[in-house]
Amino acid sequence: MDGVVSGATWRLPPEWLVFTVIVVDLIGFGIVIPILPFMSPLLGGDEMDVALVIAVYSLCAGLFGPFWGSLSDRIGRKRVLMICLFGGAFSYGMLGAATELWMLYAARAVGGVMAGSLPVASALMADVSAPHRRAKAMGLVGTAFGLGLILGPVIGGVLAGPDNTFLWPGLFAAGMSIVSVFLAALLLPADRPDKPSSGLAPVATPRESMLAFTQRRRALLLTSQYVLHTGAVSSAIYLSPLWLAAFLDWGPQEVGILFGLVGLIMIIVQGALLDWMTRTFGLLNVLTGGAVIFASSLVAAVVVEAEFARATVVFLAFAGATCCLPVLNTIASSIVAAEERGRMMGITALAASIGRVVGPLLTGLVLAVGDYGVAWCVVALPVLVVVLWSQTGASRYARNGGLQPVER
C-alpha cells in the first residue's frame, strides 16, 4: 500500500491478484443488470419501481461506502473486502428468492449496504501499484468491470430464459461472490494499516468530517464529478433496456448480449488502451474525449430509429463513459496519502452513489411526464458539465502527470 501490503512473496504482480478477486465478484454483479428492469414489472411494479430499486441500492451503498473505506484504513483491506463479498452473496440469494416486490427492494438494500467491495478493492489496487502505474492499475479495475459486463449479463440473460425466471441468475451470482471470498482468502496477503507517514497532507483525525476531509484535499469539485458522471451512467443503464424494449421489443437476453459487448469495449479500452492514451494525450484530455463521446451518443439517441442505430448509440455511449471513471479514480487515489486512501475512495463511492440515486429517479420522473427523447437529453446534461470541468477546474491536477493539485 505504497508499502501497506507486506510479508508476502508475490508469484504474480499484486495488481493481477486483486484483479482476479474482483473480476469474479463483478461477474455476479453483471448477472443482475439485464434482469432487474424486468423483475419489478413481473412482481407488480412499474417503470418508477425500476428506478426506485436502483436508487435503494445506490442510496445504501453511498451511506455505507465511507464506513467500509475508513474501516479498511484501520483493520486492513483484505478483511473488509471479504466481509463485503460475503454480504453481497447473501443479497444475491435474496434477489433470486424474491417473489414479491418488497423482497426485491429488501434484497437490493442489503446489497447496497454490503457494496463496499469495489471502493475497497480500488483503494487496494492503488496501494499495490507504483504512482506511475496507477492509471493502468485503475484501468484494471475497469477491465474487471468489463469482464463482469461481458460474462455476467450474458449468463443472467441465459439463466433467466424465455420465461424470465430469476431464481437461477440470483443463485449463480451468489455463488460467484462466494468464490470471490475464497479467492480473496487464498490470493491476497494479510495487510495492515500504515503508520502515519509524510504523505501529501496531514493524516485525517477520526473525528474529521467528510466535508472537512474533502476540503482539506481541495477535492469538492472532483468528487462532484462522480455525482454527475455516475448519475448519467446509471440513468443510461436504467433507460436503455426500457427504451430498447419499447421500440424494438427486446428482452433480457438481447439486453444481456448488448451489455456484454459494452463489457468487451471496456476491456479493450481500460485494459489495453487506457495506459497508452493517458501517457500520449494526458489524463484530462482522455476524460474530455470520453465525456464528449458519451454526451454525443446520448443526444443521438433522440433521433435514431433503426434497430442497428439504436443499439449502436447505446454501445457508443457506454464506450465513451468507460474512459471517465478510471481517470477520476486515478486522480482521487493519488492526491491522498496511503493511510487515507480507503477513506478517500469511500467518499468518492458516496458521491457516485448519490449520482446513482438521483440519476435514475430524475430520469424516471422525466419519462413519466415526457418521452424518451426528453429523457435522453436530460441524461446528457451532467455529462456536458463533466466536459466543461475537465477543461477548466481540473487544470489544478495537470502537474506531475495530472496526479497532484497545483498549490495556490
C-alpha positions as CSV (number, residue, x, y, z in Angstrom):
1,M,0.0,0.0,0.0
2,D,2.7,2.3,-1.1
3,G,4.1,-0.2,1.4
4,V,0.9,-1.3,3.2
5,V,0.9,-4.9,1.9
6,S,3.8,-6.8,3.5
7,G,5.0,-10.2,4.5
8,A,4.2,-12.0,1.2
9,T,6.2,-13.3,-1.7
10,W,4.3,-12.5,-4.9
11,R,4.0,-15.1,-7.6
12,L,2.0,-12.7,-9.8
13,P,2.1,-8.9,-9.9
14,P,-0.1,-7.8,-7.0
15,E,-2.3,-5.8,-9.3
16,W,-3.3,-9.0,-11.1
17,L,-4.1,-10.8,-7.8
18,V,-6.5,-8.0,-6.8
19,F,-7.9,-8.1,-10.4
20,T,-8.6,-11.8,-10.2
21,V,-10.6,-11.4,-7.0
22,I,-12.8,-8.5,-8.1
23,V,-13.5,-9.9,-11.6
24,V,-15.2,-12.9,-10.2
25,D,-17.3,-10.8,-7.9
26,L,-18.2,-8.4,-10.8
27,I,-19.4,-11.3,-12.9
28,G,-22.0,-11.9,-10.2
29,F,-22.8,-8.1,-10.2
30,G,-23.2,-8.2,-14.0
31,I,-25.6,-11.1,-13.9
32,V,-28.4,-8.9,-12.3
33,I,-28.1,-6.0,-14.8
34,P,-30.3,-7.3,-17.6
35,I,-32.9,-8.9,-15.3
36,L,-33.6,-6.0,-12.8
37,P,-35.6,-3.9,-15.3
38,F,-37.8,-6.9,-15.9
39,M,-38.2,-8.1,-12.3
40,S,-40.1,-5.2,-11.0
41,P,-43.0,-5.4,-13.6
42,L,-43.3,-9.1,-13.1
43,L,-43.6,-8.6,-9.3
44,G,-46.3,-5.9,-9.7
45,G,-44.2,-2.8,-10.1
46,D,-43.9,-0.2,-12.8
47,E,-41.2,1.8,-14.5
48,M,-40.9,4.0,-11.5
49,D,-40.3,1.0,-9.3
50,V,-37.4,0.0,-11.6
51,A,-35.8,3.4,-10.9
52,L,-36.5,3.1,-7.1
53,V,-35.0,-0.3,-6.9
54,I,-31.8,1.0,-8.5
55,A,-32.0,4.1,-6.2
56,V,-32.4,2.0,-3.0
57,Y,-29.2,0.0,-3.8
58,S,-27.3,3.2,-4.6
59,L,-28.5,5.0,-1.5
60,C,-27.4,2.2,0.8
61,A,-24.1,1.9,-1.0
62,G,-23.5,5.6,-0.6
63,L,-24.3,5.7,3.1
64,F,-22.1,2.7,3.9
65,G,-19.3,3.3,1.4
66,P,-17.3,5.8,3.5
67,F,-17.7,3.4,6.5
68,W,-16.2,0.5,4.6
69,G,-13.4,2.7,3.3
70,S,-12.4,4.1,6.7
71,L,-12.7,0.6,8.2
72,S,-10.3,-0.7,5.6
73,D,-7.8,2.0,6.6
74,R,-7.9,0.8,10.2
75,I,-8.1,-3.0,10.0
76,G,-6.9,-3.7,6.5
77,R,-8.4,-4.0,3.0
78,K,-8.5,-7.8,2.9
79,R,-10.7,-8.3,5.9
80,V,-13.2,-5.6,4.8
81,L,-13.2,-6.9,1.2
82,M,-14.1,-10.5,2.3
83,I,-16.9,-9.2,4.6
84,C,-18.4,-7.2,1.8
85,L,-18.1,-10.0,-0.7
86,F,-19.9,-12.4,1.6
87,G,-22.6,-9.9,2.3
88,G,-23.1,-9.4,-1.4
89,A,-23.5,-13.2,-1.9
90,F,-26.3,-13.1,0.7
91,S,-28.1,-10.3,-1.1
92,Y,-27.9,-12.1,-4.5
93,G,-29.5,-15.1,-2.8
94,M,-32.3,-12.9,-1.5
95,L,-32.8,-11.5,-5.0
96,G,-33.1,-14.9,-6.6
97,A,-35.7,-15.9,-4.0
98,A,-37.8,-12.7,-4.3
99,T,-41.5,-13.5,-5.1
100,E,-42.9,-10.1,-4.1
101,L,-41.9,-6.5,-4.8
102,W,-40.9,-5.7,-1.2
103,M,-38.5,-8.6,-1.3
104,L,-36.8,-7.2,-4.3
105,Y,-36.4,-3.9,-2.5
106,A,-35.0,-5.6,0.6
107,A,-32.5,-7.7,-1.5
108,R,-31.1,-4.6,-3.2
109,A,-31.0,-2.7,0.1
110,V,-28.8,-5.4,1.7
111,G,-26.7,-5.5,-1.5
112,G,-26.1,-1.8,-1.2
113,V,-25.2,-2.0,2.5
114,M,-22.5,-4.6,1.6
115,A,-21.4,-2.8,-1.6
116,G,-18.0,-1.8,-0.2
117,S,-16.0,-4.3,-2.2
118,L,-15.4,-2.1,-5.2
119,P,-14.2,1.1,-3.5
120,V,-12.1,-1.0,-1.1
121,A,-10.7,-3.0,-4.0
122,S,-9.9,0.2,-5.8
123,A,-8.0,1.5,-2.8
124,L,-6.1,-1.8,-2.6
125,M,-5.3,-1.6,-6.3
126,A,-3.9,1.9,-5.8
127,D,-2.0,0.7,-2.7
128,V,-0.1,-2.1,-4.6
129,S,0.7,0.0,-7.7
130,A,3.6,2.4,-8.2
131,P,2.5,6.0,-8.8
132,H,3.5,6.0,-12.4
133,R,1.4,2.8,-13.0
134,R,-1.7,4.0,-11.1
135,A,-3.7,4.9,-14.2
136,K,-3.0,1.4,-15.6
137,A,-4.0,-0.2,-12.3
138,M,-7.3,1.7,-12.2
139,G,-7.8,0.6,-15.8
140,L,-7.5,-3.0,-14.5
141,V,-10.4,-2.3,-12.2
142,G,-12.4,-1.1,-15.2
143,T,-11.2,-4.2,-17.1
144,A,-12.6,-6.4,-14.3
145,F,-15.8,-4.5,-14.6
146,G,-15.8,-5.0,-18.3
147,L,-15.3,-8.8,-17.9
148,G,-18.2,-8.8,-15.4
149,L,-20.3,-6.9,-18.0
150,I,-19.4,-9.4,-20.7
151,L,-20.0,-12.6,-18.8
152,G,-22.5,-11.5,-16.2
153,P,-25.3,-10.2,-18.4
154,V,-25.0,-13.0,-20.9
155,I,-25.2,-15.5,-18.1
156,G,-28.0,-13.7,-16.4
157,G,-30.0,-13.5,-19.6
158,V,-29.5,-17.1,-20.5
159,L,-30.3,-18.3,-17.0
160,A,-33.4,-16.1,-16.9
161,G,-34.6,-18.0,-20.0
162,P,-37.6,-17.2,-22.1
163,D,-39.9,-17.3,-19.0
164,N,-37.9,-14.7,-17.2
165,T,-37.0,-17.0,-14.2
166,F,-34.9,-15.1,-11.8
167,L,-34.0,-17.8,-9.2
168,W,-31.1,-19.3,-11.1
169,P,-29.4,-15.9,-12.0
170,G,-29.6,-14.9,-8.3
171,L,-28.2,-18.2,-7.1
172,F,-25.4,-18.1,-9.7
173,A,-24.5,-14.6,-8.7
174,A,-24.4,-15.6,-5.1
175,G,-22.1,-18.5,-6.0
176,M,-19.7,-16.2,-7.8
177,S,-19.4,-13.9,-4.8
178,I,-18.7,-16.9,-2.5
179,V,-16.0,-18.0,-4.9
180,S,-14.5,-14.5,-4.8
181,V,-14.4,-14.7,-1.0
182,F,-12.3,-17.9,-1.2
183,L,-10.1,-16.3,-3.8
184,A,-9.5,-13.3,-1.6
185,A,-8.6,-15.6,1.3
186,L,-6.2,-17.6,-0.8
187,L,-4.6,-15.0,-3.1
188,L,-4.5,-11.7,-1.2
189,P,-1.9,-11.4,1.6
190,A,-2.7,-10.1,5.0
191,D,-2.4,-6.3,5.0
192,R,-2.1,-3.8,7.8
193,P,-2.6,-0.1,8.1
194,D,0.4,2.1,7.7
195,K,1.8,4.2,10.5
196,P,1.3,7.9,9.7
197,S,3.8,8.9,7.1
198,S,4.9,12.1,5.4
199,G,2.3,12.0,2.8
200,L,0.6,14.6,0.6
201,A,-1.2,16.2,3.6
202,P,-1.6,15.6,7.3
203,V,-3.5,12.4,8.0
204,A,-7.2,12.9,8.9
205,T,-8.2,12.5,12.5
206,P,-11.1,10.1,13.2
207,R,-13.4,12.9,14.1
208,E,-12.7,14.9,10.9
209,S,-15.9,15.2,8.9
210,M,-16.1,14.0,5.3
211,L,-16.7,17.6,4.2
212,A,-13.6,18.8,6.1
213,F,-11.6,15.9,4.8
214,T,-12.6,16.7,1.2
215,Q,-12.0,20.5,1.6
216,R,-8.5,19.8,3.0
217,R,-7.7,17.9,-0.2
218,R,-9.4,20.7,-2.2
219,A,-11.4,17.9,-3.9
220,L,-15.1,19.1,-3.7
221,L,-15.3,19.7,-7.4
222,L,-13.5,16.5,-8.1
223,T,-16.0,14.5,-6.0
224,S,-18.9,16.3,-7.7
225,Q,-17.8,14.8,-11.0
226,Y,-18.5,11.4,-9.6
227,V,-22.1,12.5,-8.9
228,L,-22.5,13.8,-12.4
229,H,-20.8,11.0,-14.2
230,T,-22.3,8.1,-12.4
231,G,-25.7,9.8,-12.4
232,A,-25.6,9.8,-16.2
233,V,-24.3,6.3,-16.4
234,S,-26.9,4.8,-14.1
235,S,-29.6,6.8,-15.9
236,A,-28.5,5.3,-19.2
237,I,-28.4,1.8,-17.6
238,Y,-31.9,2.4,-16.4
239,L,-33.2,3.9,-19.6
240,S,-31.6,1.7,-22.2
241,P,-33.4,-1.6,-21.5
242,L,-36.8,0.2,-21.3
243,W,-36.1,2.2,-24.5
244,L,-35.0,-0.9,-26.4
245,A,-37.9,-2.9,-25.1
246,A,-40.4,-0.2,-26.0
247,F,-39.2,0.3,-29.6
248,L,-37.5,-3.0,-30.5
249,D,-39.3,-5.4,-28.2
250,W,-36.0,-6.5,-26.7
251,G,-35.9,-8.7,-23.6
252,P,-33.3,-9.8,-21.0
253,Q,-31.4,-11.9,-23.5
254,E,-30.9,-9.2,-26.1
255,V,-30.1,-6.6,-23.5
256,G,-27.6,-9.0,-21.9
257,I,-25.8,-9.5,-25.2
258,L,-25.6,-5.8,-25.8
259,F,-24.2,-5.1,-22.3
260,G,-21.8,-8.0,-23.0
261,L,-20.5,-6.1,-26.0
262,V,-20.2,-3.0,-23.8
263,G,-18.1,-5.0,-21.4
264,L,-15.8,-6.1,-24.3
265,I,-15.1,-2.5,-25.2
266,M,-14.4,-1.7,-21.5
267,I,-11.8,-4.4,-21.5
268,I,-10.2,-3.1,-24.7
269,V,-10.2,0.5,-23.7
270,Q,-9.3,0.2,-20.0
271,G,-7.2,-2.9,-20.1
272,A,-5.2,-2.3,-23.3
273,L,-5.5,1.3,-24.4
274,L,-6.0,3.5,-21.3
275,D,-2.4,3.5,-20.2
276,W,-1.2,4.4,-23.7
277,M,-3.9,7.1,-24.1
278,T,-3.2,8.8,-20.8
279,R,0.6,8.8,-21.5
280,T,0.0,10.1,-25.0
281,F,-2.8,12.6,-24.6
282,G,-2.8,13.2,-20.8
283,L,-5.4,12.2,-18.2
284,L,-7.6,15.2,-18.6
285,N,-7.8,15.0,-22.4
286,V,-8.8,11.4,-22.1
287,L,-11.5,12.4,-19.6
288,T,-12.7,15.1,-22.0
289,G,-12.8,12.8,-25.1
290,G,-14.7,10.1,-23.3
291,A,-17.2,12.5,-21.9
292,V,-17.8,14.1,-25.3
293,I,-18.4,10.7,-26.9
294,F,-20.7,9.8,-24.1
295,A,-22.8,13.0,-24.4
296,S,-22.9,13.0,-28.2
297,S,-24.2,9.4,-28.2
298,L,-27.0,10.2,-25.7
299,V,-28.1,13.2,-27.8
300,A,-28.0,11.0,-30.9
301,A,-30.4,8.5,-29.3
302,V,-33.1,11.2,-29.7
303,V,-33.1,11.0,-33.5
304,V,-32.1,7.4,-34.4
305,E,-34.8,5.0,-35.4
306,A,-33.3,1.8,-37.0
307,E,-32.6,-1.2,-34.8
308,F,-28.9,-1.2,-35.5
309,A,-28.6,2.6,-34.9
310,R,-30.4,2.3,-31.6
311,A,-28.1,-0.4,-30.4
312,T,-25.1,1.4,-31.7
313,V,-25.7,4.7,-29.9
314,V,-26.2,2.8,-26.6
315,F,-22.9,1.0,-27.2
316,L,-21.0,4.2,-28.1
317,A,-22.4,6.0,-25.0
318,F,-21.0,3.4,-22.7
319,A,-17.8,3.2,-24.7
320,G,-17.2,6.9,-24.1
321,A,-18.3,6.6,-20.4
322,T,-15.8,3.9,-19.8
323,C,-12.9,6.3,-20.3
324,C,-14.0,8.6,-17.5
325,L,-14.2,6.8,-14.2
326,P,-10.6,5.4,-14.3
327,V,-9.3,8.9,-14.8
328,L,-11.3,10.2,-11.8
329,N,-10.2,7.3,-9.7
330,T,-6.5,7.9,-10.6
331,I,-6.7,11.5,-9.5
332,A,-8.7,10.7,-6.3
333,S,-6.3,7.9,-5.2
334,S,-3.2,10.0,-5.9
335,I,-4.0,13.2,-4.0
336,V,-4.1,11.5,-0.6
337,A,-1.5,9.5,1.4
338,A,-1.8,5.7,1.5
339,E,-3.2,5.7,5.0
340,E,-6.1,8.0,3.9
341,R,-6.8,6.2,0.6
342,G,-9.6,4.0,1.8
343,R,-11.5,6.9,3.2
344,M,-11.0,8.9,0.0
345,M,-12.3,6.1,-2.2
346,G,-15.2,5.6,0.3
347,I,-16.1,9.3,-0.1
348,T,-15.9,9.0,-3.9
349,A,-18.2,5.9,-3.6
350,L,-20.6,8.0,-1.6
351,A,-20.5,10.7,-4.3
352,A,-21.0,8.1,-7.0
353,S,-23.9,6.6,-5.1
354,I,-25.6,10.0,-4.9
355,G,-25.5,10.1,-8.7
356,R,-26.9,6.6,-8.9
357,V,-29.8,7.6,-6.7
358,V,-30.6,10.9,-8.2
359,G,-30.0,9.9,-11.8
360,P,-32.5,7.1,-12.3
361,L,-35.1,8.8,-10.1
362,L,-34.9,12.1,-12.1
363,T,-34.9,10.2,-15.4
364,G,-37.9,8.1,-14.2
365,L,-39.8,11.3,-13.4
366,V,-38.9,12.9,-16.7
367,L,-40.0,9.7,-18.5
368,A,-43.3,9.7,-16.6
369,V,-44.2,13.2,-17.8
370,G,-42.4,13.3,-21.1
371,D,-41.0,10.9,-23.6
372,Y,-37.7,9.1,-24.3
373,G,-36.3,11.9,-26.3
374,V,-36.6,14.4,-23.5
375,A,-35.2,11.8,-21.1
376,W,-32.1,11.2,-23.2
377,C,-31.4,15.0,-23.3
378,V,-31.7,15.3,-19.6
379,V,-29.2,12.4,-19.1
380,A,-26.7,14.2,-21.4
381,L,-26.7,17.4,-19.4
382,P,-24.5,16.3,-16.5
383,V,-22.0,14.8,-18.9
384,L,-21.6,18.2,-20.6
385,V,-20.8,19.6,-17.2
386,V,-18.0,17.0,-16.8
387,V,-16.7,18.1,-20.2
388,L,-16.6,21.7,-19.0
389,W,-14.9,20.8,-15.7
390,S,-12.3,18.7,-17.4
391,Q,-11.1,21.7,-19.4
392,T,-11.4,24.3,-16.6
393,G,-11.5,23.4,-12.9
394,A,-9.5,20.2,-13.4
395,S,-6.4,22.1,-14.6
396,R,-5.1,22.1,-11.0
397,Y,-4.4,18.4,-11.5
398,A,-2.2,19.0,-14.5
399,R,1.1,19.0,-12.7
400,N,3.2,15.8,-12.5
401,G,1.1,13.8,-15.0
402,G,-2.2,15.0,-13.6
403,L,-1.7,13.4,-10.2
404,Q,-1.1,16.4,-7.9
405,P,-3.2,19.5,-7.2
406,V,-1.5,22.7,-8.1
407,E,-1.0,24.7,-4.9
408,R,-2.2,28.3,-4.9
